[in-house]
Each structure stands twice: as C-alpha cells, then as structure tokens.
Amino acid sequence: MLETSLNQLEQLVSDLMHKNAQLTEQNTSLSQELAQAKEENDSLQLSLMEQEEKHGATAARIQALVERASAGVVNA
C-alpha cells in the first residue's frame, strides 16, 4: 500500500512538473505577445496624434478660406 501511494505521489509530482513547464512556456509566449501589442499600441497612438495634428491644420486652413470667402461675399 505504501508503495502504491509512493508511485501515485511520484506520478502526481511528474504531472505537476509537466504542467508547470507548459504554463511557464505559455506565460513566456503571452509576455512576448503583450510586449508586441504594447509596442503596436504606442505606434498607433503616435500615428493618431500625427493624424490629429494634420487634421487640425487642415481644419484651420479650411476655416480661414471660409472666412475669406465670407468676407468677399460681404464686400461684393
């Protein structure tokens, strides 16, 4: 009976070690994916800020043209 319990314990320890190795590998993979996602997020945020800046400049130019056109209509 003690031998059976010892064998079961050895199997359980082996199973746990195998599961731990799998989880460690999965954790490493997920950490790498997270780092890539953070890098991509930073890049996208920078791109968005650049686009917002361009759109702001374009909006300002359009507003200036509208104001000039409005002033031209009033003077005509």
Biopython code that builds the backbone (N, CA, C, O; Angstrom):
import numpy as np
from Bio.PDB.StructureBuilder import StructureBuilder

atoms = [
    (1, "MET", "N", (0.815, -1.180, 0.000)),
    (1, "MET", "CA", (0.000, 0.000, 0.000)),
    (1, "MET", "C", (0.867, 1.254, 0.000)),
    (1, "MET", "O", (0.570, 2.211, -0.715)),
    (2, "LEU", "N", (1.918, 1.257, 0.784)),
    (2, "LEU", "CA", (2.839, 2.393, 0.819)),
    (2, "LEU", "C", (3.501, 2.556, -0.533)),
    (2, "LEU", "O", (3.697, 3.678, -0.999)),
    (3, "GLU", "N", (3.845, 1.450, -1.164)),
    (3, "GLU", "CA", (4.474, 1.501, -2.493)),
    (3, "GLU", "C", (3.507, 2.102, -3.506)),
    (3, "GLU", "O", (3.919, 2.899, -4.350)),
    (4, "THR", "N", (2.242, 1.738, -3.438)),
    (4, "THR", "CA", (1.228, 2.287, -4.346)),
    (4, "THR", "C", (1.078, 3.797, -4.125)),
    (4, "THR", "O", (1.022, 4.561, -5.088)),
    (5, "SER", "N", (1.016, 4.217, -2.883)),
    (5, "SER", "CA", (0.897, 5.633, -2.569)),
    (5, "SER", "C", (2.119, 6.400, -3.059)),
    (5, "SER", "O", (2.001, 7.510, -3.579)),
    (6, "LEU", "N", (3.286, 5.800, -2.891)),
    (6, "LEU", "CA", (4.515, 6.437, -3.343)),
    (6, "LEU", "C", (4.522, 6.571, -4.867)),
    (6, "LEU", "O", (4.930, 7.604, -5.398)),
    (7, "ASN", "N", (4.077, 5.542, -5.563)),
    (7, "ASN", "CA", (4.004, 5.591, -7.020)),
    (7, "ASN", "C", (3.008, 6.664, -7.486)),
    (7, "ASN", "O", (3.266, 7.399, -8.440)),
    (8, "GLN", "N", (1.875, 6.735, -6.796)),
    (8, "GLN", "CA", (0.885, 7.753, -7.146)),
    (8, "GLN", "C", (1.448, 9.157, -6.912)),
    (8, "GLN", "O", (1.242, 10.061, -7.721)),
    (9, "LEU", "N", (2.151, 9.326, -5.809)),
    (9, "LEU", "CA", (2.755, 10.612, -5.486)),
    (9, "LEU", "C", (3.803, 10.994, -6.535)),
    (9, "LEU", "O", (3.875, 12.149, -6.956)),
    (10, "GLU", "N", (4.610, 10.024, -6.950)),
    (10, "GLU", "CA", (5.608, 10.282, -7.989)),
    (10, "GLU", "C", (4.935, 10.710, -9.290)),
    (10, "GLU", "O", (5.403, 11.623, -9.970)),
    (11, "GLN", "N", (3.835, 10.044, -9.628)),
    (11, "GLN", "CA", (3.104, 10.390, -10.856)),
    (11, "GLN", "C", (2.509, 11.798, -10.759)),
    (11, "GLN", "O", (2.561, 12.578, -11.710)),
    (12, "LEU", "N", (1.950, 12.099, -9.600)),
    (12, "LEU", "CA", (1.383, 13.436, -9.401)),
    (12, "LEU", "C", (2.458, 14.516, -9.505)),
    (12, "LEU", "O", (2.238, 15.550, -10.136)),
    (13, "VAL", "N", (3.592, 14.289, -8.901)),
    (13, "VAL", "CA", (4.699, 15.249, -8.978)),
    (13, "VAL", "C", (5.154, 15.405, -10.420)),
    (13, "VAL", "O", (5.402, 16.520, -10.880)),
    (14, "SER", "N", (5.263, 14.301, -11.126)),
    (14, "SER", "CA", (5.656, 14.350, -12.534)),
    (14, "SER", "C", (4.644, 15.142, -13.362)),
    (14, "SER", "O", (5.020, 15.978, -14.184)),
    (15, "ASP", "N", (3.369, 14.873, -13.138)),
    (15, "ASP", "CA", (2.312, 15.593, -13.844)),
    (15, "ASP", "C", (2.360, 17.094, -13.545)),
    (15, "ASP", "O", (2.218, 17.926, -14.441)),
    (16, "LEU", "N", (2.561, 17.415, -12.273)),
    (16, "LEU", "CA", (2.637, 18.826, -11.888)),
    (16, "LEU", "C", (3.848, 19.526, -12.507)),
    (16, "LEU", "O", (3.754, 20.680, -12.924)),
    (17, "MET", "N", (4.960, 18.842, -12.564)),
    (17, "MET", "CA", (6.163, 19.424, -13.169)),
    (17, "MET", "C", (5.943, 19.661, -14.660)),
    (17, "MET", "O", (6.362, 20.682, -15.204)),
    (18, "HIS", "N", (5.287, 18.713, -15.308)),
    (18, "HIS", "CA", (4.989, 18.855, -16.732)),
    (18, "HIS", "C", (4.033, 20.035, -16.958)),
    (18, "HIS", "O", (4.234, 20.841, -17.867)),
    (19, "LYS", "N", (3.000, 20.123, -16.125)),
    (19, "LYS", "CA", (2.038, 21.215, -16.243)),
    (19, "LYS", "C", (2.713, 22.550, -15.974)),
    (19, "LYS", "O", (2.419, 23.541, -16.642)),
    (20, "ASN", "N", (3.613, 22.584, -15.003)),
    (20, "ASN", "CA", (4.348, 23.807, -14.691)),
    (20, "ASN", "C", (5.193, 24.237, -15.888)),
    (20, "ASN", "O", (5.254, 25.425, -16.205)),
    (21, "ALA", "N", (5.834, 23.302, -16.545)),
    (21, "ALA", "CA", (6.644, 23.622, -17.723)),
    (21, "ALA", "C", (5.771, 24.184, -18.837)),
    (21, "ALA", "O", (6.150, 25.144, -19.508)),
    (22, "GLN", "N", (4.598, 23.583, -19.032)),
    (22, "GLN", "CA", (3.667, 24.083, -20.051)),
    (22, "GLN", "C", (3.213, 25.509, -19.735)),
    (22, "GLN", "O", (3.192, 26.373, -20.612)),
    (23, "LEU", "N", (2.855, 25.740, -18.482)),
    (23, "LEU", "CA", (2.378, 27.058, -18.080)),
    (23, "LEU", "C", (3.487, 28.105, -18.168)),
    (23, "LEU", "O", (3.236, 29.255, -18.530)),
    (24, "THR", "N", (4.695, 27.708, -17.841)),
    (24, "THR", "CA", (5.831, 28.629, -17.953)),
    (24, "THR", "C", (6.059, 29.014, -19.404)),
    (24, "THR", "O", (6.304, 30.181, -19.709)),
    (25, "GLU", "N", (5.978, 28.040, -20.295)),
    (25, "GLU", "CA", (6.131, 28.310, -21.724)),
    (25, "GLU", "C", (5.003, 29.216, -22.222)),
    (25, "GLU", "O", (5.247, 30.150, -22.986)),
    (26, "GLN", "N", (3.790, 28.946, -21.799)),
    (26, "GLN", "CA", (2.641, 29.757, -22.203)),
    (26, "GLN", "C", (2.783, 31.182, -21.670)),
    (26, "GLN", "O", (2.475, 32.145, -22.372)),
    (27, "ASN", "N", (3.244, 31.311, -20.441)),
    (27, "ASN", "CA", (3.440, 32.626, -19.837)),
    (27, "ASN", "C", (4.479, 33.427, -20.612)),
    (27, "ASN", "O", (4.296, 34.623, -20.840)),
    (28, "THR", "N", (5.556, 32.782, -21.013)),
    (28, "THR", "CA", (6.591, 33.447, -21.795)),
    (28, "THR", "C", (6.032, 33.920, -23.127)),
    (28, "THR", "O", (6.287, 35.047, -23.552)),
    (29, "SER", "N", (5.280, 33.065, -23.773)),
    (29, "SER", "CA", (4.668, 33.415, -25.050)),
    (29, "SER", "C", (3.706, 34.588, -24.903)),
    (29, "SER", "O", (3.723, 35.515, -25.713)),
    (30, "LEU", "N", (2.875, 34.550, -23.880)),
    (30, "LEU", "CA", (1.929, 35.630, -23.649)),
    (30, "LEU", "C", (2.641, 36.940, -23.305)),
    (30, "LEU", "O", (2.191, 38.017, -23.696)),
    (31, "SER", "N", (3.731, 36.846, -22.588)),
    (31, "SER", "CA", (4.503, 38.047, -22.262)),
    (31, "SER", "C", (5.080, 38.677, -23.522)),
    (31, "SER", "O", (5.104, 39.901, -23.653)),
    (32, "GLN", "N", (5.542, 37.848, -24.443)),
    (32, "GLN", "CA", (6.063, 38.361, -25.709)),
    (32, "GLN", "C", (4.948, 39.001, -26.533)),
    (32, "GLN", "O", (5.139, 40.066, -27.120)),
    (33, "GLU", "N", (3.796, 38.356, -26.577)),
    (33, "GLU", "CA", (2.656, 38.913, -27.312)),
    (33, "GLU", "C", (2.218, 40.243, -26.699)),
    (33, "GLU", "O", (1.881, 41.182, -27.421)),
    (34, "LEU", "N", (2.223, 40.320, -25.381)),
    (34, "LEU", "CA", (1.846, 41.554, -24.703)),
    (34, "LEU", "C", (2.823, 42.671, -25.046)),
    (34, "LEU", "O", (2.407, 43.798, -25.314)),
    (35, "ALA", "N", (4.111, 42.370, -25.041)),
    (35, "ALA", "CA", (5.123, 43.374, -25.385)),
    (35, "ALA", "C", (4.916, 43.869, -26.817)),
    (35, "ALA", "O", (5.029, 45.066, -27.082)),
    (36, "GLN", "N", (4.615, 42.958, -27.738)),
    (36, "GLN", "CA", (4.360, 43.347, -29.124)),
    (36, "GLN", "C", (3.101, 44.205, -29.225)),
    (36, "GLN", "O", (3.075, 45.189, -29.964)),
    (37, "ALA", "N", (2.068, 43.834, -28.489)),
    (37, "ALA", "CA", (0.817, 44.593, -28.520)),
    (37, "ALA", "C", (1.032, 45.997, -27.950)),
    (37, "ALA", "O", (0.485, 46.968, -28.472)),
    (38, "LYS", "N", (1.825, 46.107, -26.883)),
    (38, "LYS", "CA", (2.118, 47.425, -26.311)),
    (38, "LYS", "C", (2.894, 48.280, -27.311)),
    (38, "LYS", "O", (2.624, 49.472, -27.461)),
    (39, "GLU", "N", (3.850, 47.670, -27.986)),
    (39, "GLU", "CA", (4.634, 48.396, -28.984)),
    (39, "GLU", "C", (3.740, 48.872, -30.127)),
    (39, "GLU", "O", (3.855, 50.010, -30.582)),
    (40, "GLU", "N", (2.855, 47.998, -30.582)),
    (40, "GLU", "CA", (1.929, 48.361, -31.657)),
    (40, "GLU", "C", (0.978, 49.465, -31.189)),
    (40, "GLU", "O", (0.675, 50.388, -31.946)),
    (41, "ASN", "N", (0.514, 49.370, -29.960)),
    (41, "ASN", "CA", (-0.377, 50.389, -29.402)),
    (41, "ASN", "C", (0.325, 51.743, -29.363)),
    (41, "ASN", "O", (-0.261, 52.758, -29.741)),
    (42, "ASP", "N", (1.572, 51.763, -28.910)),
    (42, "ASP", "CA", (2.332, 53.013, -28.871)),
    (42, "ASP", "C", (2.480, 53.603, -30.266)),
    (42, "ASP", "O", (2.340, 54.811, -30.458)),
    (43, "SER", "N", (2.761, 52.748, -31.228)),
    (43, "SER", "CA", (2.916, 53.196, -32.608)),
    (43, "SER", "C", (1.610, 53.768, -33.151)),
    (43, "SER", "O", (1.609, 54.805, -33.814)),
    (44, "LEU", "N", (0.504, 53.091, -32.868)),
    (44, "LEU", "CA", (-0.801, 53.559, -33.325)),
    (44, "LEU", "C", (-1.188, 54.881, -32.663)),
    (44, "LEU", "O", (-1.771, 55.756, -33.303)),
    (45, "GLN", "N", (-0.864, 55.019, -31.394)),
    (45, "GLN", "CA", (-1.178, 56.269, -30.708)),
    (45, "GLN", "C", (-0.376, 57.427, -31.296)),
    (45, "GLN", "O", (-0.909, 58.523, -31.471)),
    (46, "LEU", "N", (0.894, 57.193, -31.600)),
    (46, "LEU", "CA", (1.724, 58.216, -32.223)),
    (46, "LEU", "C", (1.167, 58.588, -33.591)),
    (46, "LEU", "O", (1.093, 59.766, -33.941)),
    (47, "SER", "N", (0.780, 57.585, -34.356)),
    (47, "SER", "CA", (0.196, 57.830, -35.671)),
    (47, "SER", "C", (-1.098, 58.636, -35.546)),
    (47, "SER", "O", (-1.341, 59.548, -36.336)),
    (48, "LEU", "N", (-1.913, 58.308, -34.572)),
    (48, "LEU", "CA", (-3.165, 59.036, -34.345)),
    (48, "LEU", "C", (-2.882, 60.496, -34.003)),
    (48, "LEU", "O", (-3.549, 61.396, -34.514)),
    (49, "MET", "N", (-1.905, 60.727, -33.149)),
    (49, "MET", "CA", (-1.559, 62.103, -32.786)),
    (49, "MET", "C", (-1.094, 62.881, -34.013)),
    (49, "MET", "O", (-1.442, 64.050, -34.175)),
    (50, "GLU", "N", (-0.316, 62.240, -34.871)),
    (50, "GLU", "CA", (0.146, 62.897, -36.089)),
    (50, "GLU", "C", (-1.031, 63.214, -37.007)),
    (50, "GLU", "O", (-1.091, 64.296, -37.592)),
    (51, "GLN", "N", (-1.964, 62.274, -37.133)),
    (51, "GLN", "CA", (-3.145, 62.492, -37.966)),
    (51, "GLN", "C", (-4.007, 63.620, -37.407)),
    (51, "GLN", "O", (-4.507, 64.454, -38.162)),
    (52, "GLU", "N", (-4.179, 63.647, -36.096)),
    (52, "GLU", "CA", (-4.968, 64.710, -35.477)),
    (52, "GLU", "C", (-4.330, 66.072, -35.734)),
    (52, "GLU", "O", (-5.024, 67.058, -35.981)),
    (53, "GLU", "N", (-3.000, 66.115, -35.673)),
    (53, "GLU", "CA", (-2.290, 67.364, -35.943)),
    (53, "GLU", "C", (-2.517, 67.808, -37.390)),
    (53, "GLU", "O", (-2.765, 68.985, -37.651)),
    (54, "LYS", "N", (-2.432, 66.866, -38.323)),
    (54, "LYS", "CA", (-2.662, 67.184, -39.731)),
    (54, "LYS", "C", (-4.103, 67.648, -39.956)),
    (54, "LYS", "O", (-4.345, 68.610, -40.683)),
    (55, "HIS", "N", (-5.056, 66.954, -39.325)),
    (55, "HIS", "CA", (-6.461, 67.317, -39.485)),
    (55, "HIS", "C", (-6.731, 68.692, -38.881)),
    (55, "HIS", "O", (-7.526, 69.467, -39.414)),
    (56, "GLY", "N", (-6.068, 68.987, -37.775)),
    (56, "GLY", "CA", (-6.225, 70.304, -37.151)),
    (56, "GLY", "C", (-5.725, 71.405, -38.064)),
    (56, "GLY", "O", (-6.366, 72.446, -38.208)),
    (57, "ALA", "N", (-4.571, 71.169, -38.683)),
    (57, "ALA", "CA", (-4.013, 72.157, -39.605)),
    (57, "ALA", "C", (-4.931, 72.324, -40.821)),
    (57, "ALA", "O", (-5.154, 73.440, -41.290)),
    (58, "THR", "N", (-5.452, 71.226, -41.318)),
    (58, "THR", "CA", (-6.364, 71.288, -42.466)),
    (58, "THR", "C", (-7.641, 72.028, -42.090)),
    (58, "THR", "O", (-8.132, 72.850, -42.864)),
    (59, "ALA", "N", (-8.177, 71.748, -40.921)),
    (59, "ALA", "CA", (-9.391, 72.423, -40.464)),
    (59, "ALA", "C", (-9.145, 73.922, -40.331)),
    (59, "ALA", "O", (-10.007, 74.725, -40.686)),
    (60, "ALA", "N", (-7.984, 74.301, -39.828)),
    (60, "ALA", "CA", (-7.660, 75.721, -39.683)),
    (60, "ALA", "C", (-7.583, 76.393, -41.053)),
    (60, "ALA", "O", (-8.065, 77.513, -41.222)),
    (61, "ARG", "N", (-6.987, 75.727, -42.016)),
    (61, "ARG", "CA", (-6.898, 76.285, -43.375)),
    (61, "ARG", "C", (-8.283, 76.421, -44.001)),
    (61, "ARG", "O", (-8.582, 77.426, -44.646)),
    (62, "ILE", "N", (-9.117, 75.418, -43.812)),
    (62, "ILE", "CA", (-10.481, 75.481, -44.354)),
    (62, "ILE", "C", (-11.248, 76.622, -43.705)),
    (62, "ILE", "O", (-11.945, 77.375, -44.386)),
    (63, "GLN", "N", (-11.121, 76.751, -42.396)),
    (63, "GLN", "CA", (-11.807, 77.833, -41.680)),
    (63, "GLN", "C", (-11.342, 79.191, -42.197)),
    (63, "GLN", "O", (-12.157, 80.097, -42.372)),
    (64, "ALA", "N", (-10.059, 79.340, -42.439)),
    (64, "ALA", "CA", (-9.536, 80.601, -42.966)),
    (64, "ALA", "C", (-10.109, 80.873, -44.356)),
    (64, "ALA", "O", (-10.457, 82.012, -44.667)),
    (65, "LEU", "N", (-10.210, 79.845, -45.187)),
    (65, "LEU", "CA", (-10.778, 80.024, -46.520)),
    (65, "LEU", "C", (-12.254, 80.408, -46.452)),
    (65, "LEU", "O", (-12.714, 81.263, -47.209)),
    (66, "VAL", "N", (-12.984, 79.782, -45.554)),
    (66, "VAL", "CA", (-14.402, 80.107, -45.384)),
    (66, "VAL", "C", (-14.548, 81.557, -44.939)),
    (66, "VAL", "O", (-15.406, 82.285, -45.437)),
    (67, "GLU", "N", (-13.705, 81.965, -44.002)),
    (67, "GLU", "CA", (-13.757, 83.351, -43.533)),
    (67, "GLU", "C", (-13.429, 84.334, -44.653)),
    (67, "GLU", "O", (-14.076, 85.374, -44.777)),
    (68, "ARG", "N", (-12.428, 84.010, -45.467)),
    (68, "ARG", "CA", (-12.069, 84.865, -46.596)),
    (68, "ARG", "C", (-13.217, 84.915, -47.602)),
    (68, "ARG", "O", (-13.551, 85.979, -48.123)),
    (69, "ALA", "N", (-13.815, 83.760, -47.866)),
    (69, "ALA", "CA", (-14.921, 83.717, -48.809)),
    (69, "ALA", "C", (-16.118, 84.521, -48.279)),
    (69, "ALA", "O", (-16.783, 85.239, -49.027)),
    (70, "SER", "N", (-16.369, 84.383, -46.987)),
    (70, "SER", "CA", (-17.474, 85.129, -46.357)),
    (70, "SER", "C", (-17.199, 86.621, -46.431)),
    (70, "SER", "O", (-18.105, 87.407, -46.709)),
    (71, "ALA", "N", (-15.968, 87.013, -46.188)),
    (71, "ALA", "CA", (-15.596, 88.441, -46.255)),
    (71, "ALA", "C", (-15.732, 88.950, -47.677)),
    (71, "ALA", "O", (-16.138, 90.094, -47.880)),
    (72, "GLY", "N", (-15.407, 88.141, -48.658)),
    (72, "GLY", "CA", (-15.525, 88.517, -50.062)),
    (72, "GLY", "C", (-16.976, 88.710, -50.458)),
    (72, "GLY", "O", (-17.287, 89.603, -51.246)),
    (73, "VAL", "N", (-17.869, 87.888, -49.925)),
    (73, "VAL", "CA", (-19.298, 87.987, -50.231)),
    (73, "VAL", "C", (-19.855, 89.273, -49.621)),
    (73, "VAL", "O", (-20.662, 89.960, -50.248)),
    (74, "VAL", "N", (-19.427, 89.597, -48.406)),
    (74, "VAL", "CA", (-19.921, 90.800, -47.713)),
    (74, "VAL", "C", (-19.451, 92.042, -48.449)),
    (74, "VAL", "O", (-20.207, 93.005, -48.575)),
    (75, "ASN", "N", (-18.203, 92.039, -48.942)),
    (75, "ASN", "CA", (-17.652, 93.204, -49.641)),
    (75, "ASN", "C", (-18.208, 93.353, -51.050)),
    (75, "ASN", "O", (-18.152, 94.445, -51.615)),
    (76, "ALA", "N", (-18.729, 92.309, -51.617)),
    (76, "ALA", "CA", (-19.198, 92.368, -53.007)),
    (76, "ALA", "C", (-20.500, 93.045, -53.182)),
    (76, "ALA", "O", (-20.993, 93.154, -54.305)),
]
sb = StructureBuilder()
sb.init_structure("model")
sb.init_model(0)
sb.init_chain("A")
sb.init_seg("    ")
for serial, (resi, resn, name, xyz) in enumerate(atoms, 1):
    if name == "N":
        sb.init_residue(resn, " ", resi, " ")
    sb.init_atom(name, np.array(xyz, "f"), 0.0, 1.0, " ", f" {name:<3s}", serial, name[0])
structure = sb.get_structure()
